[in-house]
């Protein structure tokens, strides 16, 4: 019987295969997200392992800030009854088990946005009500009180701009403060503190965080030259 670690390793393989596939409309949407500096994770996986069944779902573009999955859908998602059933199960699972909302954007809408070089968020979020988005903002406001207290205990200035690099997108991001960064990354406060100006001594790093933008760019440049030749 397959162990949990073996299963997770196999899922990592599937994720890499998905990323390697030629998906022109996803690449278009990726470019648009990069232009507006929205942090996302491509082919992010969410799974549970039960005694009798393994479940794993990959998300085209996971946006941690709102805990939303953006799916870029081609014709099979519109005409295949089997695919429609899979999509419904995935949407229900992500919402009920992970509190992740799913939105679906057809290829033709992505192409329209790409031609205009602008994301129409009304189109992207058309499956989500304003109440649902507002509830997530309210939840964030409530959580920031405890986050602010935790950062303050460690002497962290919660009003200072902070900068972040993610290897998965090869992109630099600027946040008005560490609380916004905490919401966008969905990392624990302690993990973020540990990452700030940390000098990675391996090629396995995903996140780089710094109070200084130029320092961050220099560190990433050195790291890439050493580990990502």
matplotlib code that plots the C-alpha trace (Angstrom):
import matplotlib.pyplot as plt

x = [0.0, 1.3, 2.5, 1.6, 5.0, 5.0, 1.6, 2.7, 5.8, 3.6, 1.4, 4.5, 5.3, 1.8, 2.2, 5.5, 3.9, 1.0, 3.5, 5.4, 2.4, 1.8, -1.2, -1.3, -4.3, -2.9, 0.3, -1.6, -3.3, 0.0, 1.4, -1.5, -1.2, 2.5, 1.9, -0.4, 1.8, -0.8, 0.9, -0.3, 0.9, 0.6, -0.8, -1.0, -2.2, -4.6, -5.3, -6.5, -5.6, -8.3, -8.2, -9.9, -9.2, -6.6, -7.8, -5.7, -6.8, -4.5, -5.5, -4.5, -3.9, -4.3, -4.6, -3.8, -4.9, -8.6, -8.1, -9.4, -8.7, -8.9, -9.5, -8.8, -11.3, -11.3, -14.1, -13.9, -15.0, -18.1, -19.2, -17.9, -20.4, -17.6, -15.4, -18.3, -18.8, -15.1, -15.2, -18.2, -16.7, -13.4, -15.2, -17.3, -14.2, -12.1, -14.9, -16.0, -12.6, -10.3, -12.6, -11.2, -13.6, -13.4, -13.9, -13.8, -12.7, -13.3, -10.4, -12.1, -12.5, -8.8, -7.9, -10.1, -8.3, -4.9, -5.6, -6.6, -3.6, -5.9, -7.6, -11.3, -11.9, -15.7, -15.3, -12.9, -15.0, -18.4, -19.1, -18.4, -20.8, -19.7, -20.9, -18.4, -15.5, -16.5, -16.7, -13.1, -12.0, -13.8, -12.1, -8.7, -9.4, -10.2, -7.1, -4.7, -5.2, -3.6, -1.0, 0.0, 0.4, 2.6, 4.8, 5.0, 6.2, 9.2, 9.9, 8.6, 7.4, 3.9, 3.6, 6.8, 6.9, 8.4, 9.5, 9.1, 10.5, 8.8, 10.8, 7.6, 6.8, 10.3, 8.8, 9.4, 6.5, 6.1, 3.7, 2.7, 3.3, 4.0, 0.4, -0.5, 2.4, 1.1, -2.3, -0.9, 1.5, -0.6, 2.6, 2.7, 4.0, 7.0, 7.9, 7.8, 10.1, 12.5, 12.6, 13.5, 17.0, 17.8, 20.8, 19.8, 22.6, 20.7, 18.8, 15.6, 14.5, 11.1, 10.7, 13.0, 11.8, 13.6, 12.9, 15.2, 14.3, 17.8, 19.2, 16.6, 17.3, 21.1, 20.6, 18.3, 20.8, 23.7, 21.5, 20.4, 24.0, 25.2, 22.3, 20.2, 22.8]
y = [0.0, 3.5, 5.5, 9.1, 10.4, 8.2, 9.7, 13.2, 12.6, 11.2, 14.3, 16.6, 14.7, 15.4, 19.1, 19.4, 17.7, 20.2, 23.1, 21.7, 21.4, 24.0, 26.0, 29.2, 30.8, 30.1, 31.7, 34.8, 35.1, 34.6, 37.6, 39.7, 38.8, 39.5, 43.0, 43.9, 42.2, 39.9, 37.1, 33.6, 30.0, 28.0, 24.4, 24.6, 21.3, 20.6, 17.1, 14.9, 11.3, 9.0, 5.3, 4.3, 7.1, 9.6, 13.0, 15.6, 18.7, 21.1, 24.8, 26.7, 30.0, 30.0, 33.6, 33.4, 37.0, 36.0, 32.3, 31.9, 29.4, 30.8, 28.1, 28.8, 26.7, 25.4, 23.7, 20.3, 22.1, 23.4, 20.4, 17.3, 16.0, 14.0, 17.0, 19.1, 16.5, 16.6, 20.4, 20.4, 17.9, 19.9, 23.2, 21.6, 20.0, 23.2, 25.2, 22.8, 21.4, 24.3, 27.4, 28.1, 29.7, 28.7, 31.0, 29.8, 32.0, 30.7, 30.9, 33.5, 35.9, 35.4, 36.2, 39.4, 40.6, 39.7, 41.8, 44.8, 44.1, 44.5, 42.1, 42.6, 41.6, 41.8, 38.9, 37.0, 37.3, 36.9, 33.6, 35.2, 37.6, 40.9, 39.6, 36.7, 39.0, 41.4, 38.6, 37.6, 41.2, 41.3, 38.1, 39.6, 42.7, 40.5, 38.4, 41.4, 42.3, 39.0, 39.2, 42.7, 41.7, 38.7, 40.8, 43.6, 41.1, 40.5, 44.2, 44.2, 47.5, 46.7, 50.0, 49.7, 48.7, 45.2, 43.4, 39.8, 37.6, 34.3, 31.8, 30.2, 33.4, 34.8, 38.1, 40.8, 42.2, 45.3, 45.4, 48.4, 46.5, 43.1, 42.4, 42.7, 40.3, 37.9, 37.8, 37.3, 34.5, 32.5, 31.8, 31.9, 35.1, 33.2, 31.8, 35.2, 36.6, 33.7, 34.5, 38.2, 38.7, 35.0, 33.8, 30.6, 28.1, 25.8, 26.0, 24.9, 28.4, 29.6, 32.9, 35.8, 38.7, 42.0, 45.5, 46.8, 46.4, 46.7, 44.4, 41.8, 42.0, 41.6, 38.6, 36.9, 37.7, 36.1, 33.1, 32.5, 32.7, 30.2, 27.7, 28.2, 28.1]
z = [0.0, -0.9, 2.1, 2.6, 1.7, -1.5, -2.4, -1.8, -3.9, -6.8, -6.5, -6.8, -10.0, -11.4, -10.4, -12.3, -15.3, -15.2, -15.1, -18.0, -20.3, -23.0, -21.6, -23.7, -21.9, -18.5, -19.6, -20.8, -17.4, -15.6, -17.5, -16.5, -12.8, -12.9, -14.4, -11.5, -9.0, -7.5, -5.7, -6.8, -6.7, -9.9, -9.7, -6.0, -4.5, -1.7, -0.6, 2.2, 2.8, 4.3, 5.1, 1.9, -0.6, -1.7, -2.8, -4.5, -6.4, -8.2, -8.6, -11.7, -9.8, -6.0, -4.7, -0.9, -0.2, -0.7, -0.4, -4.0, -6.7, -10.3, -12.9, -16.5, -18.4, -22.0, -24.0, -22.1, -18.9, -20.8, -22.8, -21.0, -18.4, -16.8, -16.5, -15.1, -12.4, -11.5, -11.4, -9.1, -6.7, -6.6, -6.0, -3.2, -1.6, -1.6, -0.1, 2.5, 3.6, 2.9, 2.8, -0.7, -3.1, -6.8, -9.8, -13.4, -16.3, -19.9, -22.4, -24.6, -21.6, -20.8, -24.4, -24.4, -21.2, -22.6, -25.8, -23.6, -21.3, -18.2, -15.9, -15.6, -12.0, -12.4, -14.9, -12.8, -9.6, -11.3, -9.5, -6.1, -4.3, -2.9, 0.5, 0.3, -0.6, 2.2, 4.7, 3.8, 4.3, 7.7, 8.7, 7.7, 9.9, 12.8, 12.4, 12.1, 15.7, 16.9, 14.1, 15.0, 18.7, 17.7, 15.5, 18.1, 20.7, 18.5, 18.0, 14.4, 13.0, 11.6, 9.7, 7.7, 3.9, 3.3, 0.2, -0.9, -3.7, -4.7, -6.8, -8.1, -10.1, -10.2, -9.2, -6.6, -4.6, -2.3, 0.6, 2.6, 5.9, 7.2, 8.0, 4.3, 3.6, 6.2, 4.5, 1.1, 2.0, 4.4, 6.3, 10.1, 11.7, 13.1, 9.7, 8.1, 10.9, 10.3, 6.5, 6.9, 5.5, 6.0, 4.0, 2.3, 1.8, -0.6, -3.8, -2.2, -1.2, -2.3, -0.4, 0.3, 2.5, 3.4, 4.6, 1.9, -1.8, -3.2, -0.5, -1.4, -5.1, -4.5, -2.3, -4.8, -7.6, -5.6, -4.7, -8.3, -9.5, -6.9, -7.0, -10.1, -12.9]

ax = plt.figure().add_subplot(projection="3d")
ax.plot(x, y, z, "-o")
ax.set_aspect("equal")
plt.show()
